[in-house]
Amino acid sequence: MVNKIAKTDYPISGLIATRWSARAFSEKNVEKQKILSLLEAARWAPSSSNEQPWRFIVFTIEDKEELEEAHSVLSESNAYARKAPVLICGVAKKTYTHNDKDNRHYMHDLGAATAYMFLEAYNQGLAMHIMGGFDVEKARQLFEIPQGFEPTTMIAVGYYGAPEMLPEKIREKELGPRSRKAIGEWTYLGRWGKGMTH
Ligand SMILES: Cc1cc2nc3c(=O)[nH]c(=O)nc-3n(C[C@H](O)[C@H](O)[C@H](O)COP(=O)(O)O)c2cc1C
């Protein structure tokens, strides 16, 4: 497994520092218990009004036809994810259930649940990759997602594979360093644009 530990300026939990988005997946199947642990982690994410607007559609090799349908929605640039034995479609409910009003936090809360899932995947020794590049309307139709719900991400899950299996351009990304903006580029103190010295 490629080691891509974040070069942090300040100390953070090991799980956050070591998580990264792999593209090389082994064909080894993922145990159902582990998939359930990922969903359990997502379950405990915070959400506005505790609405829990996230929905996840899980595709496994137990049903090859459904898994192939899930592969078919991925954009070409995400073809690497077709090797993963598990795909998950992340969907968010756009309105609050208690009053039918718009929930402007729906994507935020799906994202929080997915982030929890990602950390648990890493904890379980699994690779995971979130993808926004997929055919949303095709997914809506194929997966029979009702109106009022937004298909937002496709998530690949599996064991780490060998980077050598990847096409050259993707392999470079797999082996390249992880980079981030400095905290000061997106943190202000008290007023927009007012720099925080650290
Ligand atoms: C909402 C979302 C959409 C993304 N879409 C794609 C995608 O379509 N294809 C892809 O290869 N990576 C995708 N990524 C992964 C990001 O490129 C990756 O998280 C980022 O480069 C940081 O790398 P790291 O997760 O290894 O730290 C997506 C991530 C998120 C959160």
The ligand as an SDF file (V2000), in Angstrom:
LIG
                    3D

 31 33  0  0  0  0  0  0  0  0999 V2000
  -17.2610   15.4840   -3.8830 C   0  0  0  0  0  0  0  0  0  0  0  0
  -15.9830   14.8910   -4.4450 C   0  0  0  0  0  0  0  0  0  0  0  0
  -15.9090   14.5780   -5.7860 C   0  0  0  0  0  0  0  0  0  0  0  0
  -14.7450   13.9790   -6.3160 C   0  0  0  0  0  0  0  0  0  0  0  0
  -14.7390   13.5820   -7.6220 N   0  0  0  0  0  0  0  0  0  0  0  0
  -13.6880   12.8600   -8.0890 C   0  0  0  0  0  0  0  0  0  0  0  0
  -13.7330   12.2840   -9.3830 C   0  0  0  0  0  0  0  0  0  0  0  0
  -14.7110   12.3960  -10.1400 O   0  0  0  0  0  0  0  0  0  0  0  0
  -12.6430   11.5630   -9.7960 N   0  0  0  0  0  0  0  0  0  0  0  0
  -11.5520   11.3690   -9.0040 C   0  0  0  0  0  0  0  0  0  0  0  0
  -10.6190   10.6600   -9.4120 O   0  0  0  0  0  0  0  0  0  0  0  0
  -11.4850   11.9090   -7.7490 N   0  0  0  0  0  0  0  0  0  0  0  0
  -12.5240   12.6300   -7.2680 C   0  0  0  0  0  0  0  0  0  0  0  0
  -12.4970   13.1240   -5.9790 N   0  0  0  0  0  0  0  0  0  0  0  0
  -11.3160   12.8970   -5.1270 C   0  0  0  0  0  0  0  0  0  0  0  0
  -10.4810   14.1730   -4.9360 C   0  0  0  0  0  0  0  0  0  0  0  0
   -9.8180   14.4740   -6.1420 O   0  0  0  0  0  0  0  0  0  0  0  0
   -9.4880   13.9480   -3.7680 C   0  0  0  0  0  0  0  0  0  0  0  0
  -10.1990   13.7790   -2.5750 O   0  0  0  0  0  0  0  0  0  0  0  0
   -8.5380   15.1450   -3.6410 C   0  0  0  0  0  0  0  0  0  0  0  0
   -7.7000   15.2360   -4.7690 O   0  0  0  0  0  0  0  0  0  0  0  0
   -7.6600   15.0430   -2.4060 C   0  0  0  0  0  0  0  0  0  0  0  0
   -6.9410   13.8400   -2.3960 O   0  0  0  0  0  0  0  0  0  0  0  0
   -6.9330   12.9100   -1.0850 P   0  0  0  0  0  0  0  0  0  0  0  0
   -8.3720   12.5030   -0.8240 O   0  0  0  0  0  0  0  0  0  0  0  0
   -6.0730   11.7190   -1.4580 O   0  0  0  0  0  0  0  0  0  0  0  0
   -6.3740   13.7050    0.0440 O   0  0  0  0  0  0  0  0  0  0  0  0
  -13.6200   13.7360   -5.4610 C   0  0  0  0  0  0  0  0  0  0  0  0
  -13.7170   14.0730   -4.0940 C   0  0  0  0  0  0  0  0  0  0  0  0
  -14.8770   14.6340   -3.5840 C   0  0  0  0  0  0  0  0  0  0  0  0
  -14.9470   14.9350   -2.1050 C   0  0  0  0  0  0  0  0  0  0  0  0
  1  2  1  0
  2  3  1  0
  2 30  2  0
  3  4  2  0
  4  5  1  0
  4 28  1  0
  5  6  2  0
  6  7  1  0
  6 13  1  0
  7  8  2  0
  7  9  1  0
  9 10  1  0
 10 11  2  0
 10 12  1  0
 12 13  2  0
 13 14  1  0
 14 15  1  0
 14 28  1  0
 15 16  1  0
 16 17  1  0
 16 18  1  0
 18 19  1  0
 18 20  1  0
 20 21  1  0
 20 22  1  0
 22 23  1  0
 23 24  1  0
 24 25  2  0
 24 26  1  0
 24 27  1  0
 28 29  2  0
 29 30  1  0
 30 31  1  0
M  END
$$$$
